[in-house]
């Protein structure tokens, strides 16, 4: 039977045994929720659902191009970033790929769906699970697809831009593609955040993946996109699936979301403060926190070994990272939420540790 590997599963169980609704810390969504302007845009667009959606997302593409200051023709939209990933795999048909380990599982899932052989670049705990300069040497002439999630999921660690540039230059030498997933870059502090999109024009080998999902708290609407100057690849992306993968409602939501500048400013400030609060509280509990430059916290806590299950009993969902490549039990990822919810989670962790200690003593 198929096993779901991601966070955000609020459907398998609706509530705890005591009837308490779950607070979902397992999916990294903007804690401010769906912007009011996006809600209104979706309502207003319902009347247009009697028509097929624009297969080329023309209005959305123009708005996004202006927002990002990239040429419109570089953009391709899909039913979420994951949909774009699978289309990229089908369009590019790579034979051998290099992936970080740990990293987002759907890179490998998408690549293996077209028979691609995936090799892991294993991030080391001694390096705090960061990408080091030796990654460039791991990019061999036999590879034709490299994937770097930046900041990485689940670690929240940033890959140094100079390493990405060196990988990109090597990709040109060996005829490979570099996919940089920047879906969480919007949550990185301004003094550390950067995008590779200024190199798109010079390097058709570069593909950048983005999504509206996390930034604007709209995972249920499904809207993601990629950018590249490789016109042949973009044409192949259109050929690799249905023409109407982005609904009327999603296109309207995306256009409205790009206007939500006050919402973004408030979000960044909230996440910056709450991220630091959670890091401090987790460290006080004896957890080792890594990276965590985005809107989620990656940490290791050895006790209790069944922390995820104990928190579920209290009504809190967190992401165990034990099923990621190169990780094991004790590694977890939690989303950054509001102070009230964050305090509730910390209290629940303390309670879980206390109860586990009592049982251990008995």
ZAGUVO-188668 format. One record per residue (C-alpha): x, z, y; residue in three letters. Coordinates in Angstrom, 1 decimal, always signed. Each point is the difference from the previous one (the first is absolute). Layout:
+--------+--------+--------+------+
|      u |      w |      v | type |
+--------+--------+--------+------+
|      X |      Z |      Y |  Ala |
...
+--------+--------+--------+------+
This chain:
+--------+--------+--------+------+
|      u |      w |      v | type |
+--------+--------+--------+------+
|   +0.0 |   +0.0 |   +0.0 |  Unk |
|   +1.2 |   -0.9 |   +3.5 |  Unk |
|   +1.6 |   +3.0 |   +1.8 |  Unk |
|   -0.4 |   +0.1 |   +3.8 |  Unk |
|   +3.4 |   +1.0 |   +1.6 |  Unk |
|   -0.8 |   +0.6 |   +3.6 |  Unk |
|   -1.3 |   +2.8 |   +2.3 |  Unk |
|   -3.4 |   +0.0 |   +1.6 |  Unk |
|   -2.1 |   +0.3 |   -3.2 |  Unk |
|   -3.0 |   +1.9 |   +1.3 |  Unk |
|   -2.3 |   -1.6 |   -2.5 |  Unk |
|   +1.0 |   +1.2 |   -3.4 |  Unk |
|   -1.1 |   +3.5 |   +0.9 |  Unk |
|   -2.3 |   +0.5 |   +3.1 |  Unk |
|   +0.7 |   +3.7 |   +0.4 |  Unk |
|   +1.5 |   +3.1 |   -1.6 |  Unk |
|   -1.6 |   +2.0 |   -2.8 |  Unk |
|   -1.4 |   +2.3 |   +2.8 |  Unk |
|   -1.5 |   -2.9 |   +1.8 |  Unk |
|   +2.6 |   -0.2 |   +2.8 |  Unk |
|   +0.7 |   -3.5 |   +1.4 |  Unk |
|   +3.6 |   -1.1 |   -0.3 |  Unk |
|   +2.4 |   -0.2 |   +3.0 |  Unk |
|   +2.1 |   -3.1 |   -0.8 |  Unk |
|   +3.7 |   +0.5 |   +0.8 |  Unk |
|   +0.9 |   -2.7 |   -2.6 |  Unk |
|   -0.6 |   -3.0 |   +2.2 |  Unk |
|   +2.0 |   -0.5 |   +3.3 |  Unk |
|   -2.8 |   -0.8 |   +2.4 |  Unk |
|   +0.0 |   +0.6 |   +3.8 |  Unk |
|   -1.6 |   +3.5 |   +0.3 |  Unk |
|   -2.0 |   -1.0 |   +3.1 |  Unk |
|   -2.2 |   -2.2 |   -2.2 |  Unk |
|   -1.5 |   -3.4 |   +0.8 |  Unk |
|   +0.1 |   -0.7 |   +3.8 |  Unk |
|   -3.3 |   -0.2 |   +1.8 |  Unk |
|   +0.7 |   -3.5 |   +1.2 |  Unk |
|   +0.5 |   -1.2 |   -3.5 |  Unk |
|   -3.2 |   +1.6 |   -1.3 |  Unk |
|   -1.9 |   -1.7 |   +2.8 |  Unk |
|   +1.6 |   -3.4 |   -0.7 |  Unk |
|   -0.9 |   +0.3 |   -3.7 |  Unk |
|   -3.6 |   +0.8 |   +1.0 |  Unk |
|   -0.2 |   -2.9 |   +2.4 |  Unk |
|   +1.5 |   -2.4 |   -2.6 |  Unk |
|   -2.6 |   +0.7 |   -2.7 |  Unk |
|   -2.3 |   -2.7 |   +1.4 |  Unk |
|   +2.8 |   -2.6 |   -0.6 |  Unk |
|   +0.2 |   +0.8 |   -3.7 |  Unk |
|   -2.5 |   -2.7 |   -0.7 |  Unk |
|   +2.9 |   -2.4 |   +0.6 |  Unk |
|   +3.2 |   -0.5 |   -2.0 |  Unk |
|   +3.0 |   +1.7 |   +1.7 |  Unk |
|   +2.6 |   -2.1 |   +1.8 |  Unk |
|   +2.4 |   -1.0 |   -2.8 |  Unk |
|   +2.9 |   -0.1 |   +2.6 |  Unk |
|   -0.9 |   +3.2 |   +1.8 |  Unk |
|   +0.5 |   -1.9 |   +3.3 |  Unk |
|   -1.2 |   +2.6 |   +2.5 |  Unk |
|   +1.7 |   +2.8 |   -1.9 |  Unk |
|   +3.2 |   -2.0 |   -0.4 |  Unk |
|   +0.1 |   -0.7 |   +3.8 |  Unk |
|   -0.6 |   +3.6 |   +0.9 |  Unk |
|   +2.6 |   +1.3 |   -2.5 |  Unk |
|   +2.6 |   -2.6 |   +1.2 |  Unk |
|   -0.4 |   +1.1 |   +3.6 |  Unk |
|   +0.1 |   +3.7 |   -1.0 |  Unk |
|   +3.3 |   -0.5 |   -2.0 |  Unk |
|   +1.4 |   -2.7 |   +2.2 |  Unk |
|   +0.6 |   -2.4 |   -3.0 |  Unk |
|   -1.2 |   -3.6 |   -0.4 |  Unk |
|   -3.5 |   -0.3 |   -1.4 |  Unk |
|   +1.2 |   -2.4 |   -2.8 |  Unk |
|   +2.2 |   +2.8 |   -1.5 |  Unk |
|   -3.0 |   +2.1 |   -1.0 |  Unk |
|   -2.0 |   +0.1 |   -3.2 |  Unk |
|   -2.8 |   +2.5 |   -0.6 |  Unk |
|   -1.4 |   +1.3 |   -3.2 |  Unk |
|   -2.3 |   +2.6 |   -1.6 |  Unk |
|   +2.4 |   +2.9 |   +0.7 |  Unk |
|   +3.8 |   +0.0 |   -0.3 |  Unk |
|   -0.3 |   +0.2 |   -3.8 |  Unk |
|   -1.9 |   -3.2 |   -0.1 |  Unk |
|   +2.7 |   -1.7 |   +2.1 |  Unk |
|   +2.6 |   +1.3 |   -2.4 |  Unk |
|   -1.6 |   -1.6 |   -3.0 |  Unk |
|   -0.4 |   -3.2 |   +1.9 |  Unk |
|   +3.6 |   +0.0 |   +1.0 |  Unk |
|   +1.0 |   +0.5 |   -3.7 |  Unk |
|   -2.1 |   -3.0 |   -1.0 |  Unk |
|   +1.1 |   -2.1 |   +2.9 |  Unk |
|   +3.7 |   +0.7 |   -0.3 |  Unk |
|   +0.1 |   +0.3 |   -3.8 |  Unk |
|   +3.3 |   +2.0 |   +0.0 |  Unk |
|   +2.0 |   +0.3 |   -3.2 |  Unk |
|   +2.1 |   +3.1 |   +0.7 |  Unk |
|   -0.6 |   +2.7 |   +2.6 |  Unk |
|   +1.7 |   +3.2 |   +1.3 |  Unk |
|   -2.2 |   +3.0 |   +0.8 |  Unk |
|   +0.7 |   +3.5 |   +1.2 |  Unk |
|   -0.7 |   +2.8 |   -2.4 |  Unk |
|   -2.1 |   +1.9 |   +0.9 |  Unk |
|   -2.2 |   -2.2 |   +2.0 |  Unk |
|   -3.6 |   -1.3 |   +0.2 |  Unk |
|   -1.1 |   -1.0 |   -3.5 |  Unk |
|   -1.9 |   -3.2 |   +0.9 |  Unk |
|   +3.2 |   -1.9 |   +0.9 |  Unk |
|   +0.9 |   +0.0 |   -3.7 |  Unk |
|   -3.6 |   -0.4 |   -1.1 |  Unk |
|   -0.3 |   -3.2 |   +2.1 |  Unk |
|   +3.3 |   -1.4 |   -1.0 |  Unk |
|   -0.4 |   +0.6 |   -3.7 |  Unk |
|   -3.4 |   -1.8 |   +0.2 |  Unk |
|   +2.0 |   -3.2 |   +0.4 |  Unk |
|   +2.6 |   +0.8 |   -2.6 |  Unk |
|   +2.7 |   +1.2 |   +2.5 |  Unk |
|   +2.7 |   +2.3 |   -1.4 |  Unk |
|   +0.3 |   +3.1 |   +2.2 |  Unk |
|   +3.3 |   +1.9 |   +0.4 |  Unk |
|   +0.1 |   +3.5 |   +1.6 |  Unk |
|   +2.3 |   +1.1 |   +2.8 |  Unk |
|   -0.1 |   +3.7 |   -0.9 |  Unk |
|   -0.1 |   +2.2 |   +3.0 |  Unk |
|   +2.0 |   +3.2 |   -0.5 |  Unk |
|   -1.1 |   +3.6 |   +0.6 |  Unk |
|   +3.5 |   +0.7 |   +1.2 |  Unk |
|   -0.5 |   -2.5 |   +2.8 |  Unk |
|   -3.5 |   +1.4 |   +0.7 |  Unk |
|   -1.5 |   -3.1 |   -1.5 |  Unk |
|   +1.3 |   -2.2 |   +2.8 |  Unk |
|   +1.3 |   -3.6 |   -0.3 |  Unk |
|   +3.7 |   -0.1 |   +0.3 |  Unk |
|   +2.4 |   -2.8 |   +0.9 |  Unk |
|   +0.7 |   -0.8 |   -3.6 |  Unk |
|   -3.4 |   -1.7 |   -0.3 |  Unk |
|   +1.5 |   -3.2 |   +1.4 |  Unk |
|   +2.2 |   -0.2 |   -3.0 |  Unk |
|   -3.0 |   +0.3 |   -2.3 |  Unk |
|   -1.5 |   -3.2 |   +1.4 |  Unk |
|   +1.3 |   -2.5 |   -2.5 |  Unk |
|   -0.1 |   -3.8 |   -0.1 |  Unk |
|   -2.4 |   +0.2 |   -3.0 |  Unk |
|   -2.7 |   +1.7 |   +2.2 |  Unk |
|   -2.5 |   -1.9 |   +2.1 |  Unk |
|   -2.2 |   +2.8 |   +1.4 |  Unk |
|   +1.0 |   +3.3 |   +1.6 |  Unk |
|   -2.6 |   +2.6 |   +1.1 |  Unk |
|   +0.7 |   +2.9 |   +2.4 |  Unk |
|   -2.8 |   +2.3 |   +1.1 |  Unk |
|   +1.0 |   +1.4 |   +3.4 |  Unk |
|   -0.6 |   +2.8 |   +0.4 |  Unk |
|   -0.2 |   +0.3 |   -3.7 |  Unk |
|   -3.0 |   +1.3 |   -1.9 |  Unk |
|   +0.0 |   +2.7 |   -1.3 |  Unk |
|   +3.3 |   +1.3 |   +1.5 |  Unk |
|   -0.7 |   -0.7 |   +3.7 |  Unk |
|   +3.7 |   -1.0 |   +0.4 |  Unk |
|   +1.0 |   -2.8 |   +2.3 |  Unk |
|   +2.5 |   -2.7 |   -1.1 |  Unk |
|   +2.7 |   -0.6 |   +2.7 |  Unk |
|   -0.6 |   -3.2 |   +1.8 |  Unk |
|   +3.6 |   -1.2 |   -0.5 |  Unk |
|   -0.5 |   +0.2 |   -3.8 |  Unk |
|   -3.2 |   -2.1 |   +0.3 |  Unk |
|   +1.8 |   -2.6 |   +2.2 |  Unk |
|   +2.9 |   -0.2 |   -2.6 |  Unk |
|   -2.5 |   -0.4 |   -2.8 |  Unk |
|   -1.8 |   -2.7 |   +1.9 |  Unk |
|   +3.2 |   -1.9 |   +0.6 |  Unk |
|   +0.8 |   +0.3 |   -3.7 |  Unk |
|   -3.4 |   -1.3 |   -0.8 |  Unk |
|   +0.7 |   -3.1 |   +2.0 |  Unk |
|   +3.2 |   -0.5 |   -1.9 |  Unk |
|   -1.6 |   +0.3 |   -3.5 |  Unk |
|   -3.4 |   -1.6 |   +0.9 |  Unk |
|   -2.0 |   +3.1 |   -0.4 |  Unk |
|   -3.0 |   +1.6 |   +1.9 |  Unk |
|   +0.1 |   +3.4 |   +1.7 |  Unk |
|   -3.4 |   +1.7 |   +0.2 |  Unk |
|   +0.0 |   +3.0 |   +2.4 |  Unk |
|   -3.1 |   +2.1 |   -0.2 |  Unk |
|   -0.5 |   +1.6 |   +3.5 |  Unk |
|   -3.5 |   +1.4 |   -0.7 |  Unk |
|   +1.1 |   +3.5 |   +1.0 |  Unk |
|   +2.4 |   -0.9 |   +2.8 |  Unk |
|   -2.8 |   +0.6 |   +2.5 |  Unk |
|   +0.2 |   +3.8 |   -0.7 |  Unk |
|   +3.8 |   +0.3 |   +0.5 |  Unk |
|   +1.2 |   +1.7 |   +3.2 |  Unk |
|   +0.8 |   -2.5 |   +2.7 |  Unk |
|   +3.7 |   +0.9 |   +0.1 |  Unk |
|   +0.3 |   -0.9 |   -3.7 |  Unk |
|   -2.6 |   -2.7 |   -0.5 |  Unk |
|   +0.9 |   -3.7 |   -0.1 |  Unk |
|   -1.3 |   -3.2 |   -1.4 |  Unk |
|   +1.8 |   -3.0 |   -1.4 |  Unk |
|   -2.5 |   -2.5 |   +1.5 |  Unk |
|   +2.5 |   -1.0 |   +2.7 |  Unk |
|   +1.9 |   -1.7 |   -2.8 |  Unk |
|   -2.9 |   -2.0 |   -1.4 |  Unk |
|   +0.7 |   -3.2 |   +1.9 |  Unk |
|   +3.7 |   -0.1 |   -1.0 |  Unk |
|   -0.5 |   +0.9 |   -3.6 |  Unk |
|   -2.8 |   -1.7 |   -2.0 |  Unk |
|   +1.3 |   +2.1 |   -2.9 |  Unk |
|   -1.7 |   +3.0 |   +1.6 |  Unk |
|   -3.5 |   +1.2 |   -0.7 |  Unk |
|   -1.6 |   +3.1 |   +1.7 |  Unk |
|   -3.0 |   +1.7 |   -1.5 |  Unk |
|   -2.4 |   +2.0 |   +2.2 |  Unk |
|   -3.5 |   +1.5 |   -0.3 |  Unk |
|   -2.7 |   +1.4 |   +2.2 |  Unk |
|   -0.9 |   +2.4 |   -2.8 |  Unk |
|   +2.1 |   +3.1 |   +0.8 |  Unk |
|   +0.5 |   -0.4 |   +3.7 |  Unk |
|   -3.7 |   -0.4 |   +0.8 |  Unk |
|   -1.5 |   +2.0 |   -2.9 |  Unk |
|   -1.8 |   -3.0 |   -1.5 |  Unk |
|   +1.0 |   -0.2 |   -3.6 |  Unk |
|   -3.6 |   -0.6 |   -1.1 |  Unk |
|   -0.2 |   -3.1 |   +2.3 |  Unk |
|   +3.1 |   -1.6 |   -1.6 |  Unk |
|   +2.2 |   -1.9 |   +2.4 |  Unk |
|   +3.7 |   -0.8 |   -0.3 |  Unk |
|   +2.3 |   -2.8 |   +1.0 |  Unk |
|   +3.5 |   -1.4 |   -0.3 |  Unk |
|   +2.3 |   -1.9 |   +2.4 |  Unk |
|   +2.6 |   -2.6 |   -0.7 |  Unk |
|   +1.3 |   -3.2 |   +1.6 |  Unk |
|   +0.1 |   -1.7 |   -3.4 |  Unk |
|   -2.8 |   -2.6 |   +0.4 |  Unk |
|   +0.2 |   -1.1 |   -3.6 |  Unk |
|   -0.5 |   +3.5 |   -1.2 |  Unk |
|   -2.9 |   +0.5 |   +2.4 |  Unk |
|   -1.7 |   -3.1 |   -1.3 |  Unk |
|   +0.6 |   +1.2 |   -3.6 |  Unk |
|   -1.7 |   +3.3 |   +0.9 |  Unk |
|   -3.2 |   -1.8 |   +1.0 |  Unk |
|   +0.2 |   -1.9 |   -3.3 |  Unk |
|   +0.4 |   +3.2 |   -2.0 |  Unk |
|   -3.5 |   +1.4 |   +0.3 |  Unk |
|   -3.5 |   -0.3 |   +1.3 |  Unk |
|   -0.5 |   -1.2 |   +3.6 |  Unk |
|   -2.3 |   +2.9 |   +1.0 |  Unk |
|   +2.1 |   +3.1 |   -0.9 |  Unk |
|   -0.5 |   +1.5 |   +3.5 |  Unk |
|   -3.6 |   +0.9 |   +0.7 |  Unk |
|   -1.9 |   -0.5 |   +3.2 |  Unk |
|   +0.0 |   +3.8 |   +0.4 |  Unk |
|   +3.7 |   +0.4 |   -0.6 |  Unk |
|   +0.9 |   -2.7 |   +2.5 |  Unk |
|   -2.2 |   +1.6 |   +2.7 |  Unk |
|   +1.5 |   +3.4 |   -0.9 |  Unk |
|   +3.6 |   -1.2 |   +0.4 |  Unk |
|   -0.6 |   -1.6 |   +3.4 |  Unk |
|   -1.6 |   +3.2 |   +1.2 |  Unk |
|   +2.7 |   +2.2 |   -1.4 |  Unk |
|   +2.7 |   -1.8 |   +2.0 |  Unk |
|   -1.7 |   +1.2 |   +3.2 |  Unk |
|   +0.2 |   +3.7 |   -1.0 |  Unk |
|   +3.1 |   +1.0 |   +2.0 |  Unk |
|   -1.3 |   +3.5 |   +1.0 |  Unk |
|   -0.8 |   +0.7 |   -3.7 |  Unk |
|   +3.5 |   -1.0 |   -1.0 |  Unk |
|   +1.6 |   +2.2 |   +2.6 |  Unk |
|   -2.1 |   +3.0 |   -1.1 |  Unk |
|   +0.8 |   -0.8 |   -3.6 |  Unk |
|   +3.7 |   -0.1 |   +0.4 |  Unk |
|   +0.1 |   +3.3 |   +1.9 |  Unk |
|   -2.2 |   +1.7 |   -2.6 |  Unk |
|   +2.0 |   -1.3 |   -2.9 |  Unk |
|   +3.4 |   +1.0 |   +1.6 |  Unk |
|   -1.2 |   +3.5 |   +0.6 |  Unk |
|   -1.8 |   +0.5 |   -3.4 |  Unk |
|   +2.9 |   -1.6 |   -1.9 |  Unk |
|   +2.4 |   +2.5 |   +1.4 |  Unk |
|   -2.5 |   +2.8 |   -0.8 |  Unk |
|   -0.4 |   -1.0 |   -3.6 |  Unk |
|   +3.8 |   -0.4 |   -0.5 |  Unk |
|   +0.7 |   +3.4 |   +1.4 |  Unk |
|   -2.7 |   +1.7 |   -2.1 |  Unk |
|   +1.1 |   -1.8 |   -3.2 |  Unk |
|   +3.6 |   +1.0 |   +0.6 |  Unk |
|   -1.1 |   +3.6 |   +0.5 |  Unk |
|   -1.6 |   -0.2 |   -3.5 |  Unk |
|   +3.3 |   -1.1 |   -1.5 |  Unk |
|   -0.8 |   -3.7 |   -0.2 |  Unk |
|   +2.7 |   -2.6 |   +0.6 |  Unk |
|   -1.3 |   -2.7 |   +2.5 |  Unk |
|   +1.5 |   -3.5 |   +0.1 |  Unk |
|   -0.2 |   -2.6 |   +2.7 |  Unk |
|   -3.7 |   +0.1 |   +0.9 |  Unk |
|   +0.3 |   -2.2 |   +3.1 |  Unk |
|   -3.5 |   -1.3 |   -0.3 |  Unk |
|   -3.5 |   +1.5 |   -0.3 |  Unk |
|   +0.7 |   +1.6 |   -3.3 |  Unk |
|   +2.4 |   +2.7 |   -1.4 |  Unk |
|   +2.1 |   -0.5 |   -3.2 |  Unk |
|   +1.3 |   +3.3 |   -1.5 |  Unk |
|   +1.1 |   +1.7 |   -3.2 |  Unk |
|   -1.4 |   +3.3 |   -1.1 |  Unk |
|   +0.9 |   +1.2 |   -3.5 |  Unk |
|   -2.7 |   +2.7 |   -0.3 |  Unk |
|   -2.7 |   +0.0 |   -1.0 |  Unk |
|   +0.5 |   -3.0 |   -2.3 |  Unk |
|   -3.7 |   -0.7 |   +0.1 |  Unk |
|   -0.3 |   +0.1 |   +3.8 |  Unk |
|   -2.1 |   -3.2 |   +0.2 |  Unk |
|   -2.6 |   +1.4 |   -2.5 |  Unk |
|   -0.1 |   +3.4 |   +1.6 |  Unk |
|   -0.6 |   -1.5 |   +3.5 |  Unk |
|   -2.7 |   -2.3 |   -1.5 |  Unk |
|   -1.9 |   +3.1 |   -1.2 |  Unk |
|   +0.1 |   +1.3 |   +3.6 |  Unk |
|   -1.3 |   -3.3 |   +1.4 |  Unk |
|   +3.2 |   -1.7 |   +1.1 |  Unk |
|   +1.3 |   -3.3 |   -1.3 |  Unk |
|   +3.8 |   -0.7 |   +0.3 |  Unk |
|   +2.1 |   -2.8 |   -1.5 |  Unk |
|   +2.2 |   +1.0 |   -2.9 |  Unk |
|   +3.0 |   -2.4 |   +0.0 |  Unk |
|   +1.0 |   +0.7 |   -3.6 |  Unk |
|   -1.1 |   -3.5 |   -1.0 |  Unk |
|   +2.3 |   -1.8 |   +2.5 |  Unk |
|   +3.1 |   -1.6 |   -1.3 |  Unk |
|   +3.0 |   +2.3 |   +0.3 |  Unk |
|   -2.1 |   +3.1 |   +0.7 |  Unk |
|   -1.4 |   +2.8 |   -2.2 |  Unk |
|   -2.1 |   +3.1 |   +0.2 |  Unk |
|   +0.2 |   +2.1 |   +3.1 |  Unk |
|   +0.0 |   -2.9 |   +2.5 |  Unk |
|   -3.1 |   -0.4 |   +2.2 |  Unk |
|   -1.3 |   -1.9 |   +3.0 |  Unk |
|   -2.6 |   +1.3 |   +2.4 |  Unk |
|   -1.6 |   -1.6 |   +3.0 |  Unk |
|   +0.3 |   +1.4 |   +3.5 |  Unk |
|   -3.5 |   +1.1 |   +1.2 |  Unk |
|   -1.4 |   +2.2 |   +2.7 |  Unk |
|   +1.2 |   +3.6 |   +0.6 |  Unk |
|   -3.1 |   +1.5 |   -1.6 |  Unk |
|   +0.3 |   -2.1 |   -3.1 |  Unk |
|   +3.8 |   +0.4 |   -0.2 |  Unk |
|   -0.3 |   +3.8 |   +0.2 |  Unk |
|   -2.6 |   -0.1 |   -2.7 |  Unk |
|   +2.3 |   -1.9 |   -2.3 |  Unk |
|   +3.0 |   +2.4 |   +0.7 |  Unk |
|   -2.3 |   +2.9 |   -0.8 |  Unk |
|   -1.1 |   -1.6 |   -3.2 |  Unk |
|   +3.7 |   -0.6 |   -1.1 |  Unk |
|   +0.8 |   +3.6 |   +0.7 |  Unk |
|   -3.0 |   +1.1 |   -2.1 |  Unk |
|   +1.0 |   -2.4 |   -2.8 |  Unk |
|   +3.5 |   +1.5 |   +0.0 |  Unk |
|   -1.3 |   +3.5 |   +0.1 |  Unk |
|   -2.4 |   -0.5 |   -2.9 |  Unk |
|   +2.7 |   -1.8 |   -2.1 |  Unk |
|   +2.4 |   +3.0 |   +0.6 |  Unk |
|   -2.7 |   +2.5 |   -1.2 |  Unk |
|   -0.6 |   -2.0 |   -3.1 |  Unk |
|   +3.7 |   -0.3 |   -0.7 |  Unk |
|   +0.5 |   +3.8 |   +0.4 |  Unk |
|   -3.0 |   +0.7 |   -2.3 |  Unk |
+--------+--------+--------+------+
